[in-house]
Amino acid sequence: MKLVCLLVLAAGAAARSIQQCIEPSSLRQLHVMFRHGDRTPTSLYPNDPNSPSDFPEGLGHITHKGKNDQHNLGRYLRTKYEDFLTYDPNEMRARSSGRERCLESIQTNL
């Protein structure tokens, strides 16, 4: 019984110390990583029933759905962190590979 009481007390103390460390109105740094949005295939296999003309965006490019998903992700992040984000471009950095689909994804997200 003593062991159970000690564990309960220790858990309660740990929960209080965690709550004291978290300041709800401060955010020092945030890292968000995500993959590019939905894309078309990068290549077609032999005897593929699809042809490149079936993909108006071109092979390996982000689709309309992919852009829409990235836009929605950006809106979600803006809503979640609106109290911490300003429109000062010096407060945010975005990095991406040089692939067009990745660049389009990050531009749509921002």
Phi, psi and omega per residue, in radians:
M1 nan -0.703 3.139
K2 -1.099 -0.663 -3.140
L3 -1.114 -0.726 3.125
V4 -1.105 -0.761 3.131
C5 -1.095 -0.724 3.131
L6 -1.123 -0.720 3.123
L7 -1.116 -0.728 3.124
V8 -1.120 -0.758 3.117
L9 -1.120 -0.726 3.139
A10 -1.131 -0.720 3.123
A11 -1.129 -0.704 3.116
G12 -1.134 -0.717 3.123
A13 -1.151 -0.702 3.121
A14 -1.126 -0.726 3.137
A15 -1.106 -0.714 3.121
R16 -1.140 -0.726 -3.114
S17 -1.182 -0.596 3.074
I18 -1.149 -0.756 -3.141
Q19 -1.108 -0.627 3.140
Q20 -1.204 -0.509 -3.134
C21 -1.315 -0.456 -3.072
I22 -1.582 2.018 3.044
E23 -1.714 2.009 -3.042
P24 -1.115 -0.316 -3.073
S25 -1.858 0.285 3.125
S26 -2.246 2.486 3.071
L27 -2.482 2.039 -3.084
R28 -1.602 -0.636 -3.106
Q29 -2.772 2.540 3.131
L30 -2.454 2.276 3.069
H31 -2.028 2.210 3.092
V32 -2.157 2.173 3.111
M33 -2.153 2.382 3.095
F34 -2.661 2.833 -3.140
R35 -1.584 2.859 3.103
H36 -1.065 2.841 3.127
G37 -1.248 3.096 3.121
D38 -0.920 2.489 -3.112
R39 -2.380 2.930 3.049
T40 -1.402 2.878 3.103
P41 -1.088 2.622 3.127
T42 -1.394 -0.422 3.089
S43 -2.728 2.863 3.114
L44 -1.893 2.492 3.131
Y45 -1.463 2.813 3.139
P46 -1.006 2.460 -3.128
N47 1.130 0.358 3.089
D48 -1.127 2.303 3.130
P49 -1.184 -0.304 3.110
N50 -1.537 2.688 3.033
S51 -2.102 2.809 3.129
P52 -0.954 -0.499 -3.141
S53 -1.228 -0.225 3.070
D54 -1.271 -0.188 -3.097
F55 -2.087 1.568 -3.065
P56 -1.059 -0.447 3.122
E57 -1.271 -0.383 -3.047
G58 1.772 2.791 -3.135
L59 -1.225 2.355 3.091
G60 1.391 0.176 -3.113
H61 -1.816 2.732 -3.140
I62 -1.176 2.462 -3.122
T63 -1.561 2.993 3.082
H64 -1.043 -0.733 3.103
K65 -1.076 -0.714 3.117
G66 -1.080 -0.737 3.089
K67 -1.135 -0.734 3.138
N68 -1.110 -0.750 3.108
D69 -1.072 -0.741 3.126
Q70 -1.144 -0.691 3.095
H71 -1.078 -0.761 3.122
N72 -1.135 -0.655 3.081
L73 -1.103 -0.754 3.100
G74 -1.080 -0.722 3.099
R75 -1.122 -0.704 3.115
Y76 -1.086 -0.825 -3.135
L77 -1.109 -0.688 3.108
R78 -1.083 -0.764 3.137
T79 -1.149 -0.786 -3.093
K80 -1.130 -0.652 -3.053
Y81 -1.991 0.399 -3.058
E82 -1.056 -0.497 3.135
D83 -1.299 -0.240 -3.078
F84 -1.930 -0.344 -3.057
L85 -1.677 2.426 3.006
T86 -2.051 -3.064 3.098
Y87 -1.757 0.314 3.101
D88 -1.351 2.014 -3.096
P89 -1.134 -0.287 3.117
N90 -1.363 -0.193 -3.115
E91 -1.599 -0.085 -3.066
M92 -2.390 2.530 3.058
R93 -2.273 2.419 3.078
A94 -2.192 2.370 3.126
R95 -2.195 2.573 -3.125
S96 -2.705 2.789 2.976
S97 -1.270 3.019 -3.102
G98 -1.458 -0.007 3.138
R99 -1.138 2.414 -3.076
E100 -1.016 -0.698 -3.121
R101 -1.130 -0.584 3.115
C102 -1.277 -0.734 3.110
L103 -1.117 -0.736 3.098
E104 -1.105 -0.675 -3.134
S105 -1.094 -0.830 -3.099
I106 -1.210 -0.632 3.105
Q107 -1.142 -0.703 3.133
T108 -1.201 -0.619 -3.130
N109 -1.183 -0.706 -3.105
L110 -1.303 nan nan
